[in-house]
Amino acid sequence: MKVTVNLPREQKDIIVDALKVYQEAIRKISAGSDFQNEHLNYTDFDIIGLSGIFSDMGVDIRVEMTEEVHDKFVHNHGVDFPEYV
């Protein structure tokens, strides 16, 4: 059996904020370099898409896992899997 959770807006906003910080960091690294890092350029582009996915009000993000993964979450990560209501 699978456990499925719809990620609430507040959690998606945290991810968007984190992506913005990550994007700013890689842009500063790229700007301060004498050469263009192709990997960072692709990552920057991917962040734009991911930010759009997580910030769009019409997109639902679902987290799906087996019951076994859910039950071992606290052991694997040191925190209970969040319960969203």
C-alpha positions in Angstrom: 0.0 0.0 0.0 1.1 3.6 -0.7 1.0 6.7 1.4 0.2 9.8 -0.6 0.3 13.4 0.7 -0.6 16.6 -1.2 2.0 19.2 -0.4 0.4 22.3 1.1 1.0 25.8 -0.3 3.1 26.8 2.8 5.5 23.9 2.2 5.8 24.6 -1.6 6.6 28.3 -0.7 9.5 27.1 1.5 10.8 25.2 -1.5 10.5 28.2 -3.8 12.4 30.4 -1.3 15.1 27.8 -1.0 15.4 27.5 -4.8 15.8 31.3 -5.0 18.6 31.2 -2.6 20.3 28.4 -4.4 19.8 30.2 -7.7 21.4 33.4 -6.4 24.3 31.4 -5.1 25.1 29.6 -8.4 24.7 32.9 -10.3 27.2 34.6 -8.0 29.6 31.6 -8.4 29.2 31.8 -12.2 29.6 35.6 -12.4 32.8 35.4 -10.3 34.4 32.8 -12.5 36.5 33.4 -15.6 34.8 30.5 -17.4 31.2 29.5 -17.8 30.3 26.4 -15.9 27.9 24.5 -18.2 26.5 22.5 -15.3 25.6 25.6 -13.3 24.0 27.1 -16.3 21.8 24.1 -16.8 21.0 24.0 -13.1 20.0 27.7 -13.2 17.7 26.9 -16.0 16.2 23.9 -14.2 15.6 26.1 -11.1 13.5 28.5 -13.2 11.2 25.6 -14.2 11.1 24.1 -10.7 10.2 27.4 -9.2 7.4 27.8 -11.7 6.1 24.3 -10.8 6.2 24.9 -7.1 4.8 28.5 -7.2 2.0 27.9 -9.6 -1.4 27.9 -7.8 -2.8 25.5 -10.3 -0.2 22.7 -9.7 -0.6 20.1 -7.1 2.5 18.4 -5.8 2.0 14.9 -4.3 4.5 12.9 -2.3 4.0 9.2 -2.6 5.8 6.5 -0.8 5.3 2.9 0.4 4.2 2.4 3.9 7.6 0.9 4.7 9.3 4.1 3.6 6.8 6.2 5.6 7.2 4.0 8.7 11.0 4.2 8.6 11.1 8.0 7.8 11.8 9.1 11.4 14.6 6.5 11.7 16.2 7.6 8.4 15.8 11.3 8.8 15.6 12.0 12.6 12.1 13.7 12.2 8.6 12.4 11.8 7.1 12.6 8.4 5.0 15.8 8.5 1.2 15.4 8.9 -0.6 17.8 6.6 -4.3 18.4 7.3 
